[in-house]
């Protein structure tokens, strides 16, 4: 829980630091590379910086960044000679505030931990805590909107030495503005989890044990994507799930105990398509 709070704070602080305002000039948009080269030549003639982003088969063209308003006003006057509709627009430190929309696919591998607690209900049943750390695999897909929100579904398989978790969930994420190809994100999760035991929690063939269990899950996730190409990004993420898996052990009428798994922590690295 503490790790989750720290990571959420890091994401918030980093986004705050990245929100320092620069001044950009919104120039125009064109549909072909030939027209883009024409615009670039005009910027070369007036000796001003030009940036652009290819989005939905269209090139959005900006000039900047400018640190001072007076500097941007002088530049705007030069640009309006060629592009009368150009206007000043304050932006975050990113090329544009346009976020890509469309279907996405995430594939990741990670390290997971599901700590357990043992509660003695009656008698003296001793349960050996299971080995519950190991490698996990995650896949998710959904749709991203231009406002930074995305909605999707995902599957996490965590195969520990003694346990197997299968988690199906829905996710709602928000992607912050990018900064030098780095894109922070944060999200919430909700779904269903099943827990399967590979080994018995207590070595007694006469026990009455309900080892496997199922549970609803809620959680949160946060991370950072690094855009490699227009098609895919590398991302590092942390996911924390809250659940209520209970393993009941009853030897006889006077000896019973239970073991609970209430959280699942996952650190992962993957590709975002």
HELIX and SHEET records of a PDB file:
HELIX    1   1 UNK A    2  UNK A   17  1                                  16    
HELIX    2   2 UNK A   33  UNK A   46  1                                  14    
HELIX    3   3 UNK A   69  UNK A   79  1                                  11    
SHEET    1   A 4 UNK A  51  UNK A  54  0                                        
SHEET    2   A 4 UNK A  59  UNK A  66 -1                                        
SHEET    3   A 4 UNK A  22  UNK A  30 -1                                        
SHEET    4   A 4 UNK A  87  UNK A  91 -1                                        
SHEET    1   B10 UNK A 116  UNK A 122  0                                        
SHEET    2   B10 UNK A 255  UNK A 272 -1                                        
SHEET    3   B10 UNK A 102  UNK A 113 -1                                        
SHEET    4   B10 UNK A 133  UNK A 144 -1                                        
SHEET    5   B10 UNK A 149  UNK A 159 -1                                        
SHEET    6   B10 UNK A 163  UNK A 175 -1                                        
SHEET    7   B10 UNK A 182  UNK A 197 -1                                        
SHEET    8   B10 UNK A 213  UNK A 227 -1                                        
SHEET    9   B10 UNK A 233  UNK A 252 -1                                        
SHEET   10   B10 UNK A 208  UNK A 210 -1                                        
END                                                                             
